[in-house]
Amino acid sequence: MFDKLDDILIHYEELMLELGNPSVTEDQNRFRRLMKEQADLAPLVETYTEYKKAKMAVEDSLTILDEENDEEMREMAKEELSDAKKQIEVLEQELKILLLPKDPNDDKNIILEIRAGAGGDEAALFAAELYRMYVNYSESQHWKVELISVNENGIGGFKEVVAMVTGKGAYSKLKYESGVHRVQRVPETESGGRIHTSTATVAVMPEAEDVDVVIEDKDCRIDVMRASGNGGQCVNTTDSAVRLTHIPTGIVIYSQTEKSQLQNKEKAFRLLRSKLYDMELEKRQNSEAEERRSQIGTGDRSEKIRTYNFPQGRVTDHRIKLTLYKIDSIMNGDITELLDSLIAADQAEKLAKVNETM
């Protein structure tokens, strides 16, 4: 591991020298690539530099203990030695995590798709609440959320809602949300006061770029129509809505949130690219080894991943057996603890597999 880290450190220093050359900005594509590589390597290099300092502190403390007779100096050296050893343990773990293979999609924007499942109107109301939860969380991360399409049920619920979330690391954090979310509560539509169980399905897809997926014109059919449902001025009075059909897969996308037909068409194609890319990722995962498929965040979308129990005020993530008793703040978008716990569990699984092969 440390030979690899030394090589990375040498490469990073060469990279910084290259970026310091004034002529590097003449080729903007190369400059952006170098800047991205520098940003990706910086956390690893900083952690390894701290690790080397801690190792040096251990050596210095051992030297003092070996040569010094003054008891006060020896006590200080022992304390510094203990602190440095603890720091080394922590930093070694951090380095192992930073050296894990990175998901190439982690930096991508996402397409978020939420569908009401079992439970009728209550499921649609829950789907709308989940959407608001993710919007609030995205705003706390300073990400931008753009609505692509929404199918409402008339009482404030969403039968289906699709949005794009744009921001650094959006996929790296929200990829763990794909799956079936279950709610247990007394619905507003229920007069008898009985607790009902309803579900909604969440799909989080990395946004595909033009280079990731090539779509042939002959494979698509585009229909234009007037938007339905709530809309601003002009939205419901012009043929601005777009229905895009991908003939080979049968995927149909409806985009109506923009006043311009061109903008709705652009959004529909962005969503189609991401759906095709997501299908390709799923195929790859299904053909890979069992350990890859079993990792958190790459599971089957039909898997029940989380339960929101309102009478007991708790949210339980079944994959990592974590229960939090703060349902109100979670529904308001405070999902950081849930996501951090999922990321940590995923990293622990990957580290365990790495250690098995060592």
C-alpha positions in Angstrom: 0.0 0.0 0.0 2.8 2.4 0.9 4.7 1.9 -2.3 1.5 2.8 -4.2 1.1 5.9 -2.0 4.7 7.0 -2.6 4.1 6.7 -6.4 0.9 8.7 -6.1 2.8 11.4 -4.1 5.5 11.6 -6.9 2.7 11.8 -9.5 0.9 14.5 -7.6 4.1 16.7 -7.3 4.6 16.3 -11.1 0.9 17.3 -11.6 1.4 20.4 -9.5 4.4 21.4 -11.5 2.5 20.9 -14.7 -0.4 23.1 -13.4 2.1 25.7 -12.4 3.3 26.1 -16.0 1.6 29.2 -17.6 1.2 27.4 -20.9 -1.1 24.8 -19.5 -4.1 27.0 -19.9 -3.6 27.1 -23.7 -5.4 23.7 -24.0 -8.5 24.2 -21.9 -9.6 20.5 -22.1 -6.2 19.3 -20.8 -6.2 22.0 -18.1 -9.7 20.9 -16.9 -8.6 17.2 -16.9 -5.4 18.1 -14.9 -7.5 20.2 -12.4 -9.9 17.4 -11.9 -7.2 14.9 -11.3 -5.5 17.2 -8.8 -8.8 17.7 -6.9 -9.4 13.9 -6.8 -5.9 13.2 -5.5 -5.6 16.1 -3.0 -7.5 14.4 -0.1 -5.4 11.2 -0.4 -2.1 13.2 -0.6 -3.1 15.4 2.4 -3.9 12.3 4.5 -0.7 10.6 3.5 1.3 13.7 4.4 -0.4 13.7 7.8 0.4 10.0 8.2 4.1 10.6 7.4 4.2 13.4 10.0 2.7 11.1 12.6 5.3 8.4 11.8 8.0 11.0 12.2 6.5 12.0 15.5 6.7 8.4 16.7 10.4 8.2 15.7 11.2 11.5 17.4 9.4 10.4 20.6 11.3 7.0 20.6 14.6 8.9 20.2 13.8 11.1 23.2 12.9 8.1 25.3 16.1 6.4 24.3 18.4 9.3 25.0 16.7 11.5 27.6 17.1 11.0 31.4 14.9 13.9 32.5 11.6 12.4 33.8 9.4 15.3 32.8 10.7 15.2 29.2 10.2 11.4 29.1 6.6 11.8 30.3 6.0 14.3 27.5 7.6 12.0 25.0 5.4 9.1 26.1 2.3 11.2 25.8 3.3 12.4 22.3 4.1 8.8 21.3 0.7 7.6 22.4 -1.1 10.3 20.5 0.9 9.7 17.4 0.2 6.0 17.4 -3.5 6.6 17.8 -3.4 9.1 14.9 -1.5 6.6 12.7 -4.3 4.0 13.3 -7.0 6.5 12.3 -5.0 7.7 9.2 -4.2 4.2 8.0 -8.0 3.4 8.0 -8.6 6.7 6.1 -5.9 5.9 3.6 -7.4 2.4 3.0 -10.8 4.0 2.3 -9.3 6.7 0.0 -7.5 3.9 -2.0 -10.7 2.0 -2.6 -11.7 2.0 -6.3 -13.9 5.0 -6.9 -17.3 4.7 -8.5 -16.9 6.5 -11.9 -20.4 7.9 -11.6 -20.0 9.4 -8.1 -19.4 13.0 -9.4 -22.4 12.9 -11.8 -25.7 14.7 -11.4 -28.7 12.4 -11.0 -32.2 11.7 -12.3 -34.5 11.1 -9.4 -37.7 9.1 -10.1 -40.3 8.5 -7.4 -43.4 6.4 -8.0 -46.3 5.6 -5.7 -46.6 1.9 -5.0 -49.2 0.0 -3.0 -51.7 2.1 -1.1 -53.6 4.2 -3.5 -53.9 7.9 -2.6 -51.9 7.4 0.6 -49.0 6.0 -1.4 -49.2 9.1 -3.7 -49.1 11.4 -0.7 -46.1 9.6 0.6 -44.3 9.8 -2.8 -44.9 13.6 -2.7 -43.5 13.8 0.9 -40.4 11.8 -0.2 -39.9 14.2 -3.1 -40.0 17.2 -0.7 -37.6 15.4 1.6 -35.0 15.0 -1.2 -35.6 18.6 -2.4 -35.0 20.0 1.1 -31.8 17.8 1.5 -30.6 18.9 -2.0 -31.1 22.6 -1.0 -29.0 22.0 2.2 -26.2 20.7 -0.1 -26.6 23.7 -2.4 -27.7 21.5 -5.3 -30.1 22.5 -8.0 -33.4 20.6 -8.5 -35.2 20.8 -11.8 -38.6 19.1 -12.2 -38.9 17.1 -15.4 -42.4 15.6 -15.1 -45.1 15.1 -12.5 -48.3 13.1 -12.4 -50.5 14.4 -9.6 -53.5 12.6 -8.0 -55.6 15.7 -7.3 -55.2 15.8 -3.5 -51.5 16.9 -3.3 -50.0 13.5 -4.0 -47.8 12.3 -6.8 -48.4 9.1 -8.7 -45.0 9.7 -10.3 -42.4 12.5 -10.2 -39.2 12.8 -12.1 -36.5 15.5 -11.4 -32.9 16.2 -12.2 -30.6 17.0 -9.3 -27.4 18.9 -10.3 -24.5 19.3 -7.9 -21.1 18.0 -6.9 -21.3 14.5 -5.5 -25.1 14.1 -5.9 -24.9 10.5 -7.1 -22.2 9.6 -4.5 -24.6 10.4 -1.7 -28.1 9.7 -3.1 -27.3 6.4 -4.9 -28.2 4.5 -1.7 -31.8 5.7 -1.9 -32.9 3.4 -4.8 -35.4 0.9 -3.6 -38.8 0.5 -2.0 -39.6 2.9 0.9 -42.5 1.9 3.2 -44.7 4.1 5.3 -46.8 3.0 8.3 -49.3 5.6 9.6 -53.0 6.5 9.9 -53.8 8.2 6.6 -55.6 11.5 6.4 -58.1 9.7 4.1 -58.8 7.1 6.8 -61.7 7.9 9.1 -61.4 4.7 11.3 -58.0 5.6 12.7 -56.4 2.3 11.5 -52.7 2.2 10.7 -52.1 1.6 7.0 -48.9 0.4 5.2 -48.1 2.0 1.8 -45.1 2.1 -0.4 -43.2 4.2 -2.9 -40.4 3.3 -5.2 -37.3 5.5 -5.6 -34.9 5.2 -8.5 -31.6 7.3 -8.5 -29.8 7.2 -11.9 -26.5 8.9 -12.8 -27.0 11.5 -15.5 -25.6 10.2 -18.7 -23.5 12.4 -21.0 -23.5 12.3 -24.8 -20.3 10.2 -24.7 -21.9 7.6 -22.4 -24.9 6.8 -24.6 -25.5 7.3 -28.3 -29.1 7.6 -29.3 -30.0 7.1 -33.0 -32.7 9.4 -34.5 -34.4 6.4 -36.2 -34.9 4.8 -32.7 -37.0 7.7 -31.4 -40.5 8.9 -32.0 -41.5 12.4 -30.7 -45.1 13.6 -30.1 -46.0 17.1 -29.0 -49.2 18.1 -27.2 -50.6 20.5 -24.7 -49.4 20.1 -21.1 -52.0 19.0 -18.6 -52.4 19.8 -14.9 -51.1 22.9 -13.0 -49.0 25.2 -15.1 -48.1 28.8 -15.4 -49.1 31.2 -18.2 -48.7 29.7 -21.7 -47.9 26.2 -20.3 -51.4 24.8 -20.9 -52.2 26.9 -24.0 -49.5 25.8 -26.4 -48.2 22.5 -27.7 -45.2 22.6 -25.5 -45.3 19.1 -23.9 -43.2 16.4 -25.4 -43.7 12.6 -25.3 -40.5 10.8 -26.3 -40.7 7.1 -27.2 -37.5 5.0 -27.5 -38.6 2.2 -29.9 -36.0 -0.5 -29.2 -36.6 -0.5 -25.4 -40.2 0.8 -25.3 -39.2 3.5 -22.8 -41.7 6.4 -22.9 -40.8 9.8 -21.4 -43.2 12.7 -20.9 -41.8 16.2 -20.3 -44.1 19.2 -19.7 -42.6 21.4 -17.1 -41.1 24.1 -19.4 -43.0 26.6 -21.6 -40.7 25.8 -24.5 -41.2 22.7 -26.6 -37.4 22.7 -27.2 -36.6 22.8 -23.5 -39.0 19.9 -22.8 -37.5 17.9 -25.7 -34.0 18.5 -24.3 -35.1 17.4 -20.8 -36.7 14.3 -22.3 -33.6 13.3 -24.1 -31.5 13.9 -20.9 -33.8 11.5 -19.1 -33.8 8.9 -21.8 -29.9 8.9 -21.9 -29.8 8.4 -18.2 -32.4 5.6 -18.3 -30.4 3.8 -21.1 -27.2 4.3 -19.2 -28.8 3.0 -16.0 -30.0 -0.1 -17.8 -26.5 -0.7 -19.1 -25.0 -0.4 -15.5 -27.6 -2.9 -14.2 -26.6 -5.4 -16.9 -23.0 -5.0 -16.0 -23.7 -5.5 -12.3 -25.8 -8.5 -12.9 -23.0 -10.1 -15.0 -20.3 -9.4 -12.3 -19.4 -11.3 -9.2 -21.8 -11.8 -6.3 -19.7 -9.5 -4.0 -20.3 -6.6 -6.4 -24.1 -7.1 -6.6 -24.4 -7.5 -2.8 -22.8 -4.1 -2.1 -25.1 -1.4 -0.6 -26.5 0.9 -3.2 -26.4 -1.6 -6.0 -29.3 -3.8 -4.9 -32.5 -4.8 -6.6 -34.9 -1.8 -6.8 -37.7 -4.1 -5.7 -35.9 -4.5 -2.3 -37.6 -2.9 0.7 -34.9 -0.6 2.0 -36.5 1.6 4.6 -39.6 1.9 6.8 -41.0 5.3 8.1 -43.2 4.5 11.1 -45.1 7.6 12.1 -46.9 6.4 15.2 -43.6 5.4 16.8 -41.7 8.4 15.3 -39.0 6.1 13.9 -37.2 5.5 10.6 -35.5 2.2 10.1 -33.0 1.4 7.3 -33.2 -2.4 6.9 -29.9 -2.8 5.0 -27.8 -1.6 7.9 -30.3 -2.2 10.7 -30.2 1.5 11.7 -33.2 3.0 13.5 -33.5 6.8 14.2 -36.2 8.3 16.3 -36.5 11.7 14.5 -39.0 11.1 11.7 -40.1 14.7 11.5 -36.6 16.1 10.9 -35.9 13.3 8.4 -39.1 14.0 6.4 -38.0 17.7 6.4 -34.8 16.7 4.6 -32.4 15.9 7.5 -31.1 12.6 6.0 -27.4 13.2 6.5 -27.0 10.7 9.3 -28.8 8.0 7.3 -26.6 8.7 4.2 -23.4 8.9 6.2 -24.2 5.6 7.9 -24.9 3.9 4.5 -21.6 5.2 3.1 -19.7 4.0 6.1 -21.3 0.6 5.9 -20.6 0.3 2.2 -16.9 1.3 2.8 -16.6 -1.2 5.6 -17.9 -4.0 3.3 -15.5 -3.1 0.6 -12.6 -2.9 3.1 -13.4 -6.3 4.5 -13.3 -7.8 1.0 -10.0 -6.1 0.3 -8.5 -7.4 3.6 -9.8 -11.0 2.7 -7.7 -10.9 -0.5 -4.5 -9.5 1.2 
